Amino acid sequence: MTDQLQNRAARLLAMALKAREEGHLDSAERFTQRASEILDQPSALERLGTQGGEKVIEHPEAKKARDKE
């Protein structure tokens, strides 16, 4: 995940907290949901384990399933 996306998610969570404190529960829920969507994006999972020169290791069963497709 890029720093820009992480920063965006952090800002959304801060906005959600402020909205909740002010009693705007619907807005807080929307901000929290959007932050969650950003953090759950596949790009974040794809980069997991690749920072610092590490390789992502695919589980053998996942490779077999992918190869059958």
PyMOL Python script that loads the backbone (N, CA, C, O; Angstrom):
from pymol import cmd

cmd.read_pdbstr("""\
ATOM      1  N   MET A   1       0.851  -1.169   0.000  1.00  0.00           N
ATOM      2  CA  MET A   1       0.000   0.000   0.000  1.00  0.00           C
ATOM      3  C   MET A   1       0.897   1.232   0.000  1.00  0.00           C
ATOM      4  O   MET A   1       1.909   1.289   0.699  1.00  0.00           O
ATOM      5  N   THR A   2       0.517   2.168  -0.765  1.00  0.00           N
ATOM      6  CA  THR A   2       1.320   3.380  -0.830  1.00  0.00           C
ATOM      7  C   THR A   2       1.099   4.229   0.420  1.00  0.00           C
ATOM      8  O   THR A   2       0.079   4.120   1.100  1.00  0.00           O
ATOM      9  N   ASP A   3       2.069   5.060   0.692  1.00  0.00           N
ATOM     10  CA  ASP A   3       1.940   5.978   1.829  1.00  0.00           C
ATOM     11  C   ASP A   3       0.731   6.887   1.652  1.00  0.00           C
ATOM     12  O   ASP A   3       0.064   7.247   2.621  1.00  0.00           O
ATOM     13  N   GLN A   4       0.459   7.251   0.410  1.00  0.00           N
ATOM     14  CA  GLN A   4      -0.680   8.132   0.136  1.00  0.00           C
ATOM     15  C   GLN A   4      -1.994   7.465   0.557  1.00  0.00           C
ATOM     16  O   GLN A   4      -2.855   8.111   1.154  1.00  0.00           O
ATOM     17  N   LEU A   5      -2.147   6.175   0.247  1.00  0.00           N
ATOM     18  CA  LEU A   5      -3.366   5.468   0.639  1.00  0.00           C
ATOM     19  C   LEU A   5      -3.440   5.294   2.148  1.00  0.00           C
ATOM     20  O   LEU A   5      -4.514   5.427   2.735  1.00  0.00           O
ATOM     21  N   GLN A   6      -2.320   5.001   2.775  1.00  0.00           N
ATOM     22  CA  GLN A   6      -2.298   4.872   4.231  1.00  0.00           C
ATOM     23  C   GLN A   6      -2.679   6.189   4.889  1.00  0.00           C
ATOM     24  O   GLN A   6      -3.449   6.209   5.849  1.00  0.00           O
ATOM     25  N   ASN A   7      -2.145   7.279   4.378  1.00  0.00           N
ATOM     26  CA  ASN A   7      -2.468   8.602   4.916  1.00  0.00           C
ATOM     27  C   ASN A   7      -3.946   8.928   4.723  1.00  0.00           C
ATOM     28  O   ASN A   7      -4.583   9.504   5.605  1.00  0.00           O
ATOM     29  N   ARG A   8      -4.481   8.558   3.571  1.00  0.00           N
ATOM     30  CA  ARG A   8      -5.908   8.811   3.302  1.00  0.00           C
ATOM     31  C   ARG A   8      -6.775   8.028   4.295  1.00  0.00           C
ATOM     32  O   ARG A   8      -7.733   8.565   4.852  1.00  0.00           O
ATOM     33  N   ALA A   9      -6.434   6.768   4.508  1.00  0.00           N
ATOM     34  CA  ALA A   9      -7.194   5.946   5.451  1.00  0.00           C
ATOM     35  C   ALA A   9      -7.093   6.520   6.866  1.00  0.00           C
ATOM     36  O   ALA A   9      -8.083   6.548   7.598  1.00  0.00           O
ATOM     37  N   ALA A  10      -5.914   6.972   7.245  1.00  0.00           N
ATOM     38  CA  ALA A  10      -5.733   7.555   8.581  1.00  0.00           C
ATOM     39  C   ALA A  10      -6.568   8.823   8.737  1.00  0.00           C
ATOM     40  O   ALA A  10      -7.168   9.048   9.788  1.00  0.00           O
ATOM     41  N   ARG A  11      -6.608   9.653   7.690  1.00  0.00           N
ATOM     42  CA  ARG A  11      -7.425  10.877   7.746  1.00  0.00           C
ATOM     43  C   ARG A  11      -8.911  10.538   7.861  1.00  0.00           C
ATOM     44  O   ARG A  11      -9.647  11.178   8.611  1.00  0.00           O
ATOM     45  N   LEU A  12      -9.339   9.529   7.112  1.00  0.00           N
ATOM     46  CA  LEU A  12     -10.740   9.119   7.180  1.00  0.00           C
ATOM     47  C   LEU A  12     -11.102   8.608   8.572  1.00  0.00           C
ATOM     48  O   LEU A  12     -12.187   8.893   9.078  1.00  0.00           O
ATOM     49  N   LEU A  13     -10.200   7.861   9.184  1.00  0.00           N
ATOM     50  CA  LEU A  13     -10.476   7.369  10.534  1.00  0.00           C
ATOM     51  C   LEU A  13     -10.523   8.517  11.541  1.00  0.00           C
ATOM     52  O   LEU A  13     -11.331   8.498  12.469  1.00  0.00           O
ATOM     53  N   ALA A  14      -9.665   9.508  11.360  1.00  0.00           N
ATOM     54  CA  ALA A  14      -9.695  10.681  12.240  1.00  0.00           C
ATOM     55  C   ALA A  14     -11.017  11.436  12.062  1.00  0.00           C
ATOM     56  O   ALA A  14     -11.617  11.898  13.033  1.00  0.00           O
ATOM     57  N   MET A  15     -11.453  11.550  10.819  1.00  0.00           N
ATOM     58  CA  MET A  15     -12.730  12.213  10.549  1.00  0.00           C
ATOM     59  C   MET A  15     -13.887  11.422  11.158  1.00  0.00           C
ATOM     60  O   MET A  15     -14.844  12.004  11.668  1.00  0.00           O
ATOM     61  N   ALA A  16     -13.790  10.087  11.100  1.00  0.00           N
ATOM     62  CA  ALA A  16     -14.837   9.240  11.690  1.00  0.00           C
ATOM     63  C   ALA A  16     -14.905   9.444  13.192  1.00  0.00           C
ATOM     64  O   ALA A  16     -15.993   9.537  13.761  1.00  0.00           O
ATOM     65  N   LEU A  17     -13.758   9.513  13.831  1.00  0.00           N
ATOM     66  CA  LEU A  17     -13.718   9.721  15.278  1.00  0.00           C
ATOM     67  C   LEU A  17     -14.335  11.068  15.649  1.00  0.00           C
ATOM     68  O   LEU A  17     -15.127  11.159  16.587  1.00  0.00           O
ATOM     69  N   LYS A  18     -13.969  12.101  14.914  1.00  0.00           N
ATOM     70  CA  LYS A  18     -14.520  13.430  15.186  1.00  0.00           C
ATOM     71  C   LYS A  18     -16.029  13.451  14.958  1.00  0.00           C
ATOM     72  O   LYS A  18     -16.775  14.020  15.755  1.00  0.00           O
ATOM     73  N   ALA A  19     -16.475  12.831  13.868  1.00  0.00           N
ATOM     74  CA  ALA A  19     -17.907  12.790  13.579  1.00  0.00           C
ATOM     75  C   ALA A  19     -18.659  12.051  14.683  1.00  0.00           C
ATOM     76  O   ALA A  19     -19.749  12.461  15.083  1.00  0.00           O
ATOM     77  N   ARG A  20     -18.077  10.974  15.167  1.00  0.00           N
ATOM     78  CA  ARG A  20     -18.716  10.206  16.241  1.00  0.00           C
ATOM     79  C   ARG A  20     -18.814  11.033  17.524  1.00  0.00           C
ATOM     80  O   ARG A  20     -19.840  11.038  18.204  1.00  0.00           O
ATOM     81  N   GLU A  21     -17.715  11.734  17.837  1.00  0.00           N
ATOM     82  CA  GLU A  21     -17.708  12.581  19.038  1.00  0.00           C
ATOM     83  C   GLU A  21     -18.774  13.668  18.963  1.00  0.00           C
ATOM     84  O   GLU A  21     -19.328  14.078  19.983  1.00  0.00           O
ATOM     85  N   GLU A  22     -19.059  14.133  17.738  1.00  0.00           N
ATOM     86  CA  GLU A  22     -20.046  15.185  17.534  1.00  0.00           C
ATOM     87  C   GLU A  22     -21.458  14.635  17.343  1.00  0.00           C
ATOM     88  O   GLU A  22     -22.399  15.395  17.117  1.00  0.00           O
ATOM     89  N   GLY A  23     -21.601  13.306  17.434  1.00  0.00           N
ATOM     90  CA  GLY A  23     -22.917  12.699  17.326  1.00  0.00           C
ATOM     91  C   GLY A  23     -23.387  12.410  15.914  1.00  0.00           C
ATOM     92  O   GLY A  23     -24.554  12.077  15.706  1.00  0.00           O
ATOM     93  N   HIS A  24     -22.500  12.530  14.945  1.00  0.00           N
ATOM     94  CA  HIS A  24     -22.845  12.260  13.542  1.00  0.00           C
ATOM     95  C   HIS A  24     -22.496  10.809  13.215  1.00  0.00           C
ATOM     96  O   HIS A  24     -21.514  10.536  12.525  1.00  0.00           O
ATOM     97  N   LEU A  25     -23.304   9.893  13.714  1.00  0.00           N
ATOM     98  CA  LEU A  25     -22.986   8.473  13.613  1.00  0.00           C
ATOM     99  C   LEU A  25     -23.020   7.955  12.182  1.00  0.00           C
ATOM    100  O   LEU A  25     -22.220   7.092  11.820  1.00  0.00           O
ATOM    101  N   ASP A  26     -23.931   8.465  11.367  1.00  0.00           N
ATOM    102  CA  ASP A  26     -23.987   8.026   9.965  1.00  0.00           C
ATOM    103  C   ASP A  26     -22.715   8.413   9.225  1.00  0.00           C
ATOM    104  O   ASP A  26     -22.158   7.606   8.481  1.00  0.00           O
ATOM    105  N   SER A  27     -22.257   9.632   9.425  1.00  0.00           N
ATOM    106  CA  SER A  27     -21.022  10.082   8.785  1.00  0.00           C
ATOM    107  C   SER A  27     -19.831   9.281   9.298  1.00  0.00           C
ATOM    108  O   SER A  27     -18.951   8.905   8.525  1.00  0.00           O
ATOM    109  N   ALA A  28     -19.807   9.027  10.581  1.00  0.00           N
ATOM    110  CA  ALA A  28     -18.715   8.248  11.168  1.00  0.00           C
ATOM    111  C   ALA A  28     -18.654   6.867  10.540  1.00  0.00           C
ATOM    112  O   ALA A  28     -17.574   6.362  10.233  1.00  0.00           O
ATOM    113  N   GLU A  29     -19.811   6.263  10.351  1.00  0.00           N
ATOM    114  CA  GLU A  29     -19.868   4.933   9.732  1.00  0.00           C
ATOM    115  C   GLU A  29     -19.363   4.967   8.297  1.00  0.00           C
ATOM    116  O   GLU A  29     -18.622   4.077   7.878  1.00  0.00           O
ATOM    117  N   ARG A  30     -19.757   5.984   7.545  1.00  0.00           N
ATOM    118  CA  ARG A  30     -19.305   6.107   6.149  1.00  0.00           C
ATOM    119  C   ARG A  30     -17.796   6.300   6.076  1.00  0.00           C
ATOM    120  O   ARG A  30     -17.132   5.671   5.251  1.00  0.00           O
ATOM    121  N   PHE A  31     -17.245   7.162   6.929  1.00  0.00           N
ATOM    122  CA  PHE A  31     -15.797   7.387   6.927  1.00  0.00           C
ATOM    123  C   PHE A  31     -15.039   6.113   7.301  1.00  0.00           C
ATOM    124  O   PHE A  31     -14.017   5.782   6.699  1.00  0.00           O
ATOM    125  N   THR A  32     -15.557   5.412   8.298  1.00  0.00           N
ATOM    126  CA  THR A  32     -14.909   4.174   8.730  1.00  0.00           C
ATOM    127  C   THR A  32     -14.965   3.120   7.631  1.00  0.00           C
ATOM    128  O   THR A  32     -13.982   2.421   7.386  1.00  0.00           O
ATOM    129  N   GLN A  33     -16.106   3.006   6.974  1.00  0.00           N
ATOM    130  CA  GLN A  33     -16.261   2.030   5.889  1.00  0.00           C
ATOM    131  C   GLN A  33     -15.299   2.334   4.757  1.00  0.00           C
ATOM    132  O   GLN A  33     -14.666   1.425   4.219  1.00  0.00           O
ATOM    133  N   ARG A  34     -15.181   3.597   4.391  1.00  0.00           N
ATOM    134  CA  ARG A  34     -14.272   3.969   3.289  1.00  0.00           C
ATOM    135  C   ARG A  34     -12.823   3.678   3.662  1.00  0.00           C
ATOM    136  O   ARG A  34     -12.061   3.184   2.831  1.00  0.00           O
ATOM    137  N   ALA A  35     -12.435   3.974   4.893  1.00  0.00           N
ATOM    138  CA  ALA A  35     -11.076   3.674   5.340  1.00  0.00           C
ATOM    139  C   ALA A  35     -10.818   2.172   5.279  1.00  0.00           C
ATOM    140  O   ALA A  35      -9.742   1.738   4.868  1.00  0.00           O
ATOM    141  N   SER A  36     -11.796   1.393   5.684  1.00  0.00           N
ATOM    142  CA  SER A  36     -11.675  -0.064   5.634  1.00  0.00           C
ATOM    143  C   SER A  36     -11.510  -0.552   4.203  1.00  0.00           C
ATOM    144  O   SER A  36     -10.701  -1.442   3.941  1.00  0.00           O
ATOM    145  N   GLU A  37     -12.260   0.018   3.286  1.00  0.00           N
ATOM    146  CA  GLU A  37     -12.137  -0.351   1.873  1.00  0.00           C
ATOM    147  C   GLU A  37     -10.740  -0.054   1.342  1.00  0.00           C
ATOM    148  O   GLU A  37     -10.162  -0.857   0.609  1.00  0.00           O
ATOM    149  N   ILE A  38     -10.210   1.085   1.709  1.00  0.00           N
ATOM    150  CA  ILE A  38      -8.862   1.452   1.271  1.00  0.00           C
ATOM    151  C   ILE A  38      -7.845   0.457   1.815  1.00  0.00           C
ATOM    152  O   ILE A  38      -6.962  -0.002   1.091  1.00  0.00           O
ATOM    153  N   LEU A  39      -7.979   0.129   3.099  1.00  0.00           N
ATOM    154  CA  LEU A  39      -7.018  -0.771   3.728  1.00  0.00           C
ATOM    155  C   LEU A  39      -7.145  -2.204   3.235  1.00  0.00           C
ATOM    156  O   LEU A  39      -6.188  -2.974   3.319  1.00  0.00           O
ATOM    157  N   ASP A  40      -8.305  -2.570   2.725  1.00  0.00           N
ATOM    158  CA  ASP A  40      -8.538  -3.927   2.250  1.00  0.00           C
ATOM    159  C   ASP A  40      -8.282  -4.108   0.760  1.00  0.00           C
ATOM    160  O   ASP A  40      -8.504  -5.195   0.226  1.00  0.00           O
ATOM    161  N   GLN A  41      -7.828  -3.081   0.093  1.00  0.00           N
ATOM    162  CA  GLN A  41      -7.615  -3.176  -1.351  1.00  0.00           C
ATOM    163  C   GLN A  41      -6.600  -4.271  -1.679  1.00  0.00           C
ATOM    164  O   GLN A  41      -5.644  -4.472  -0.930  1.00  0.00           O
ATOM    165  N   PRO A  42      -6.802  -4.984  -2.799  1.00  0.00           N
ATOM    166  CA  PRO A  42      -5.876  -6.045  -3.179  1.00  0.00           C
ATOM    167  C   PRO A  42      -4.431  -5.576  -3.303  1.00  0.00           C
ATOM    168  O   PRO A  42      -3.508  -6.350  -3.047  1.00  0.00           O
ATOM    169  N   SER A  43      -4.225  -4.333  -3.687  1.00  0.00           N
ATOM    170  CA  SER A  43      -2.852  -3.852  -3.838  1.00  0.00           C
ATOM    171  C   SER A  43      -2.096  -3.936  -2.514  1.00  0.00           C
ATOM    172  O   SER A  43      -0.890  -4.179  -2.498  1.00  0.00           O
ATOM    173  N   ALA A  44      -2.801  -3.736  -1.419  1.00  0.00           N
ATOM    174  CA  ALA A  44      -2.161  -3.853  -0.113  1.00  0.00           C
ATOM    175  C   ALA A  44      -1.737  -5.292   0.144  1.00  0.00           C
ATOM    176  O   ALA A  44      -0.650  -5.538   0.667  1.00  0.00           O
ATOM    177  N   LEU A  45      -2.584  -6.235  -0.221  1.00  0.00           N
ATOM    178  CA  LEU A  45      -2.259  -7.641  -0.017  1.00  0.00           C
ATOM    179  C   LEU A  45      -1.148  -8.097  -0.953  1.00  0.00           C
ATOM    180  O   LEU A  45      -0.302  -8.904  -0.568  1.00  0.00           O
ATOM    181  N   GLU A  46      -1.148  -7.587  -2.171  1.00  0.00           N
ATOM    182  CA  GLU A  46      -0.118  -7.962  -3.132  1.00  0.00           C
ATOM    183  C   GLU A  46       1.261  -7.516  -2.671  1.00  0.00           C
ATOM    184  O   GLU A  46       2.253  -8.203  -2.915  1.00  0.00           O
ATOM    185  N   ARG A  47       1.325  -6.372  -2.008  1.00  0.00           N
ATOM    186  CA  ARG A  47       2.614  -5.844  -1.565  1.00  0.00           C
ATOM    187  C   ARG A  47       3.046  -6.405  -0.215  1.00  0.00           C
ATOM    188  O   ARG A  47       4.193  -6.230   0.197  1.00  0.00           O
ATOM    189  N   LEU A  48       2.139  -7.070   0.461  1.00  0.00           N
ATOM    190  CA  LEU A  48       2.451  -7.635   1.768  1.00  0.00           C
ATOM    191  C   LEU A  48       3.596  -8.632   1.625  1.00  0.00           C
ATOM    192  O   LEU A  48       3.508  -9.579   0.844  1.00  0.00           O
ATOM    193  N   GLY A  49       4.642  -8.420   2.363  1.00  0.00           N
ATOM    194  CA  GLY A  49       5.784  -9.321   2.311  1.00  0.00           C
ATOM    195  C   GLY A  49       6.774  -9.017   1.213  1.00  0.00           C
ATOM    196  O   GLY A  49       7.792  -9.701   1.110  1.00  0.00           O
ATOM    197  N   THR A  50       6.518  -8.016   0.386  1.00  0.00           N
ATOM    198  CA  THR A  50       7.456  -7.701  -0.693  1.00  0.00           C
ATOM    199  C   THR A  50       8.330  -6.507  -0.347  1.00  0.00           C
ATOM    200  O   THR A  50       9.264  -6.191  -1.084  1.00  0.00           O
ATOM    201  N   GLN A  51       8.044  -5.848   0.751  1.00  0.00           N
ATOM    202  CA  GLN A  51       8.864  -4.712   1.137  1.00  0.00           C
ATOM    203  C   GLN A  51      10.162  -5.215   1.751  1.00  0.00           C
ATOM    204  O   GLN A  51      10.176  -6.244   2.427  1.00  0.00           O
ATOM    205  N   GLY A  52      11.218  -4.513   1.523  1.00  0.00           N
ATOM    206  CA  GLY A  52      12.507  -4.903   2.077  1.00  0.00           C
ATOM    207  C   GLY A  52      13.142  -6.056   1.325  1.00  0.00           C
ATOM    208  O   GLY A  52      14.026  -6.727   1.858  1.00  0.00           O
ATOM    209  N   GLY A  53      12.707  -6.300   0.092  1.00  0.00           N
ATOM    210  CA  GLY A  53      13.324  -7.337  -0.723  1.00  0.00           C
ATOM    211  C   GLY A  53      12.819  -8.740  -0.440  1.00  0.00           C
ATOM    212  O   GLY A  53      13.341  -9.701  -1.006  1.00  0.00           O
ATOM    213  N   GLU A  54      11.823  -8.887   0.416  1.00  0.00           N
ATOM    214  CA  GLU A  54      11.299 -10.213   0.703  1.00  0.00           C
ATOM    215  C   GLU A  54      10.433 -10.695  -0.454  1.00  0.00           C
ATOM    216  O   GLU A  54       9.821  -9.895  -1.162  1.00  0.00           O
ATOM    217  N   LYS A  55      10.390 -11.997  -0.633  1.00  0.00           N
ATOM    218  CA  LYS A  55       9.543 -12.571  -1.664  1.00  0.00           C
ATOM    219  C   LYS A  55       8.241 -13.054  -1.050  1.00  0.00           C
ATOM    220  O   LYS A  55       8.196 -13.488   0.101  1.00  0.00           O
ATOM    221  N   VAL A  56       7.186 -12.967  -1.843  1.00  0.00           N
ATOM    222  CA  VAL A  56       5.909 -13.516  -1.421  1.00  0.00           C
ATOM    223  C   VAL A  56       5.912 -14.986  -1.818  1.00  0.00           C
ATOM    224  O   VAL A  56       6.189 -15.325  -2.969  1.00  0.00           O
ATOM    225  N   ILE A  57       5.607 -15.843  -0.874  1.00  0.00           N
ATOM    226  CA  ILE A  57       5.599 -17.281  -1.137  1.00  0.00           C
ATOM    227  C   ILE A  57       4.155 -17.732  -1.263  1.00  0.00           C
ATOM    228  O   ILE A  57       3.338 -17.497  -0.373  1.00  0.00           O
ATOM    229  N   GLU A  58       3.852 -18.381  -2.376  1.00  0.00           N
ATOM    230  CA  GLU A  58       2.498 -18.851  -2.615  1.00  0.00           C
ATOM    231  C   GLU A  58       2.330 -20.233  -2.001  1.00  0.00           C
ATOM    232  O   GLU A  58       3.202 -21.092  -2.135  1.00  0.00           O
ATOM    233  N   HIS A  59       1.214 -20.439  -1.332  1.00  0.00           N
ATOM    234  CA  HIS A  59       0.910 -21.732  -0.746  1.00  0.00           C
ATOM    235  C   HIS A  59       0.762 -22.754  -1.880  1.00  0.00           C
ATOM    236  O   HIS A  59       0.119 -22.455  -2.886  1.00  0.00           O
ATOM    237  N   PRO A  60       1.340 -23.952  -1.740  1.00  0.00           N
ATOM    238  CA  PRO A  60       1.284 -24.957  -2.817  1.00  0.00           C
ATOM    239  C   PRO A  60      -0.137 -25.297  -3.271  1.00  0.00           C
ATOM    240  O   PRO A  60      -0.367 -25.486  -4.465  1.00  0.00           O
ATOM    241  N   GLU A  61      -1.094 -25.377  -2.340  1.00  0.00           N
ATOM    242  CA  GLU A  61      -2.474 -25.685  -2.721  1.00  0.00           C
ATOM    243  C   GLU A  61      -3.081 -24.549  -3.544  1.00  0.00           C
ATOM    244  O   GLU A  61      -3.850 -24.798  -4.473  1.00  0.00           O
ATOM    245  N   ALA A  62      -2.742 -23.316  -3.209  1.00  0.00           N
ATOM    246  CA  ALA A  62      -3.241 -22.178  -3.977  1.00  0.00           C
ATOM    247  C   ALA A  62      -2.679 -22.214  -5.394  1.00  0.00           C
ATOM    248  O   ALA A  62      -3.385 -21.908  -6.354  1.00  0.00           O
ATOM    249  N   LYS A  63      -1.421 -22.586  -5.520  1.00  0.00           N
ATOM    250  CA  LYS A  63      -0.789 -22.693  -6.839  1.00  0.00           C
ATOM    251  C   LYS A  63      -1.465 -23.771  -7.648  1.00  0.00           C
ATOM    252  O   LYS A  63      -1.719 -23.567  -8.835  1.00  0.00           O
ATOM    253  N   LYS A  64      -1.771 -24.927  -7.051  1.00  0.00           N
ATOM    254  CA  LYS A  64      -2.456 -26.013  -7.766  1.00  0.00           C
ATOM    255  C   LYS A  64      -3.823 -25.558  -8.257  1.00  0.00           C
ATOM    256  O   LYS A  64      -4.196 -25.822  -9.400  1.00  0.00           O
ATOM    257  N   ALA A  65      -4.567 -24.876  -7.395  1.00  0.00           N
ATOM    258  CA  ALA A  65      -5.897 -24.396  -7.769  1.00  0.00           C
ATOM    259  C   ALA A  65      -5.803 -23.384  -8.902  1.00  0.00           C
ATOM    260  O   ALA A  65      -6.605 -23.414  -9.836  1.00  0.00           O
ATOM    261  N   ARG A  66      -4.829 -22.492  -8.820  1.00  0.00           N
ATOM    262  CA  ARG A  66      -4.656 -21.480  -9.867  1.00  0.00           C
ATOM    263  C   ARG A  66      -4.263 -22.125 -11.177  1.00  0.00           C
ATOM    264  O   ARG A  66      -4.730 -21.704 -12.236  1.00  0.00           O
ATOM    265  N   ASP A  67      -3.407 -23.149 -11.129  1.00  0.00           N
ATOM    266  CA  ASP A  67      -2.954 -23.827 -12.331  1.00  0.00           C
ATOM    267  C   ASP A  67      -4.085 -24.588 -13.030  1.00  0.00           C
ATOM    268  O   ASP A  67      -4.051 -24.765 -14.248  1.00  0.00           O
ATOM    269  N   LYS A  68      -5.079 -25.036 -12.270  1.00  0.00           N
ATOM    270  CA  LYS A  68      -6.214 -25.771 -12.851  1.00  0.00           C
ATOM    271  C   LYS A  68      -7.140 -24.865 -13.640  1.00  0.00           C
ATOM    272  O   LYS A  68      -7.859 -25.323 -14.529  1.00  0.00           O
ATOM    273  N   GLU A  69      -7.123 -23.569 -13.315  1.00  0.00           N
ATOM    274  CA  GLU A  69      -8.026 -22.622 -14.001  1.00  0.00           C
ATOM    275  C   GLU A  69      -7.627 -22.369 -15.391  1.00  0.00           C
ATOM    276  O   GLU A  69      -8.285 -21.600 -16.092  1.00  0.00           O
TER     277      GLU A  69
END
""", "prot")
cmd.dss("prot")
cmd.show_as("cartoon", "prot")
cmd.util.cbc("prot")
cmd.orient("prot")
